[in-house]
Amino acid sequence: VASANATGVHPLLFLGGLFVITIGAFVGLEAGTIPADDVIEPDHTIPRALFAGTLTIAAIYMLSTAGVMALVPAAELALSASPFADAARILFGPIGSQLIALGALISILGVLSATILLTGQMPRAAALDQLFPQRFAGLNQQGAPQFGLLVSSTLATALIGMSYSDGVVAAYELMFLLSSLTAIVVYIACALADLVLQQRAAKNGEARSGKSAAIAVLALIAALAALLGSGPELI
């Protein structure tokens, strides 16, 4: 509430925005299933990797966020554009913000590699399933989905150009929120599909897990709440 008041935003909208950002921080974990054809024992390897990776990242997020909140005063933190840099500056002096910038660059390299893989392989997978134009299914001589990569990169560049006039931070914020919103829409569809598939399994006499249904319902509620919290302008 204090942070909402400091930024002049209604507490419910502020909370909804935080919900979108939280989901955005974990968007992409499902991408671990895409290269399944090239993974040894994917039925076992991918679930374990997703589970261990999600727990590890959640622990890092919570510990680092708690550390920032303990170091930076709440009033200053609510208005800060770079809270981790502010916390590092308190701990290590002027070099602290430079260390955060270096860590961010290293992280960006990893995210960029994963994103390039995803933007090429995702449309190719849809095309192979006859759910997308077949042009995206093709590979170049090096075995890369060249057409999908070119289209995705062009669209992303155009989106950045459209919002760049508002500044680098605003352009990044728009890209982050828009990608999160897009994923949330897919999560809603997946949660609904899971419930439908469980109902069909029950009608066919197959075992149905009440726990699985509860997870799907909770996922649906969380995704809908995040969708509403994103605000009408972004939608």
Secondary structure, DSSP 8 states (H G I E B T S, - for coil): -HHHHHHT--HHHHHHHHHHHHHHHHTTGGGGGGGGGGSSSHHHHHHHHHHHHHHHHHHHHHHHHHHHHHHS-HHHHHT-S-HHHHHHHHHHTTHHHHHHHHHHHHHHHHHHHHHHHHHHHHHHHHHHTTSS-GGGG---TTS--HHHHHHHHHHHHHHHHHHGGG-HHHHHHHHHHHHHHHHHHHHHHHHHHHHHHHHHHHHTT----HHHHHHHHHHHHHHHHHHHHT-TTT-
